[in-house]
């Protein structure tokens, strides 16, 4: 019985350590703003809408215009967090998904190299939607949703 109690105590200790580390990671993570350009006709979006758009299961807006989801590079920390929060997987975990979609003629969202490039693209393309660290949002875009603590 004593060994079992020691194992239970170790399990509880590991769980508390994990939860504490996870809380610290979440608390330090930047909030993510889902954004569109100032001239965009898109006025609201839900996390479910984002999932469908970014997995390209939905490719048009309710008004019939082609939806253009835009990503940051796969190694960008904001993209990794967005992917976990919205898609439930990391960008690397999505590679097989996109490989399979490619043979169906479905391409992944456009990737732009930086927050500045993403903002510039949103400014000229009213059907585009993207995400940024909340600290990268400026007056060239409109925030529809904020993700994170």
LUMBA-837362 format. One record per residue (C-alpha): residue in one letter; x, y, z. Coordinates in steps of 0.2 Angstrom, whole numbers, always signed. Layout:
% residues N
> aa|px|py|pz
> a|X|Y|Z .
...
//
This chain:
% residues 149
> aa|px|py|pz
> x|+0|+0|+0 .
> x|+14|+12|+4 .
> x|+21|+10|-14 .
> x|+4|+14|-21 .
> x|+2|+30|-10 .
> x|+20|+35|-15 .
> x|+15|+33|-34 .
> x|-1|+43|-31 .
> x|+8|+57|-23 .
> x|+21|+57|-37 .
> x|+6|+58|-50 .
> x|-2|+72|-41 .
> x|+15|+81|-40 .
> x|+18|+79|-59 .
> x|+0|+85|-63 .
> x|+2|+101|-52 .
> x|+19|+104|-61 .
> x|+11|+102|-78 .
> x|-4|+113|-74 .
> x|+7|+126|-67 .
> x|+18|+126|-82 .
> x|+4|+126|-94 .
> x|-4|+141|-85 .
> x|+12|+151|-85 .
> x|+13|+147|-104 .
> x|-4|+153|-107 .
> x|-3|+168|-97 .
> x|+13|+174|-106 .
> x|+6|+170|-123 .
> x|+1|+185|-133 .
> x|-18|+188|-137 .
> x|-22|+185|-156 .
> x|-33|+197|-165 .
> x|-42|+190|-180 .
> x|-42|+204|-192 .
> x|-49|+211|-209 .
> x|-45|+226|-219 .
> x|-54|+243|-215 .
> x|-63|+241|-232 .
> x|-69|+223|-229 .
> x|-87|+218|-230 .
> x|-84|+205|-217 .
> x|-91|+211|-200 .
> x|-91|+196|-189 .
> x|-83|+178|-188 .
> x|-84|+164|-175 .
> x|-70|+151|-171 .
> x|-81|+138|-180 .
> x|-81|+150|-195 .
> x|-62|+152|-194 .
> x|-59|+133|-193 .
> x|-70|+130|-208 .
> x|-61|+144|-218 .
> x|-43|+139|-213 .
> x|-46|+121|-217 .
> x|-54|+126|-233 .
> x|-70|+117|-230 .
> x|-79|+133|-233 .
> x|-72|+144|-247 .
> x|-85|+158|-249 .
> x|-92|+171|-238 .
> x|-111|+172|-236 .
> x|-112|+185|-249 .
> x|-105|+173|-262 .
> x|-87|+181|-263 .
> x|-72|+170|-262 .
> x|-65|+169|-245 .
> x|-46|+172|-243 .
> x|-39|+166|-227 .
> x|-21|+172|-224 .
> x|-8|+163|-213 .
> x|+9|+169|-206 .
> x|+24|+157|-209 .
> x|+23|+140|-202 .
> x|+38|+144|-190 .
> x|+29|+159|-183 .
> x|+24|+158|-165 .
> x|+8|+167|-168 .
> x|+3|+155|-181 .
> x|+7|+140|-170 .
> x|-4|+147|-157 .
> x|-18|+151|-169 .
> x|-17|+134|-176 .
> x|-18|+126|-159 .
> x|-33|+137|-153 .
> x|-43|+137|-169 .
> x|-38|+121|-179 .
> x|-33|+110|-164 .
> x|-17|+105|-172 .
> x|+0|+113|-175 .
> x|+5|+118|-193 .
> x|+17|+103|-194 .
> x|+2|+92|-189 .
> x|-8|+99|-204 .
> x|+5|+94|-217 .
> x|-3|+77|-221 .
> x|-20|+85|-221 .
> x|-14|+98|-235 .
> x|-6|+84|-244 .
> x|-22|+75|-245 .
> x|-32|+91|-250 .
> x|-19|+95|-264 .
> x|-25|+79|-274 .
> x|-43|+85|-272 .
> x|-38|+102|-280 .
> x|-39|+112|-263 .
> x|-24|+122|-259 .
> x|-20|+129|-241 .
> x|-22|+147|-236 .
> x|-10|+160|-243 .
> x|+6|+163|-232 .
> x|+13|+180|-230 .
> x|+30|+183|-223 .
> x|+27|+195|-209 .
> x|+13|+205|-200 .
> x|+17|+220|-210 .
> x|+14|+210|-226 .
> x|-2|+203|-219 .
> x|-9|+220|-215 .
> x|-4|+227|-232 .
> x|-13|+213|-240 .
> x|-29|+215|-230 .
> x|-29|+233|-234 .
> x|-31|+230|-252 .
> x|-41|+213|-252 .
> x|-58|+215|-244 .
> x|-62|+196|-245 .
> x|-46|+192|-235 .
> x|-45|+187|-217 .
> x|-30|+185|-206 .
> x|-23|+185|-188 .
> x|-10|+195|-179 .
> x|-3|+196|-162 .
> x|-14|+209|-154 .
> x|+1|+221|-152 .
> x|+3|+221|-171 .
> x|-14|+227|-175 .
> x|-14|+245|-182 .
> x|-27|+257|-190 .
> x|-26|+248|-207 .
> x|-36|+234|-200 .
> x|-52|+230|-191 .
> x|-52|+217|-177 .
> x|-67|+205|-177 .
> x|-62|+193|-163 .
> x|-48|+191|-150 .
> x|-42|+174|-145 .
> x|-32|+169|-129 .
> x|-32|+175|-111 .
//
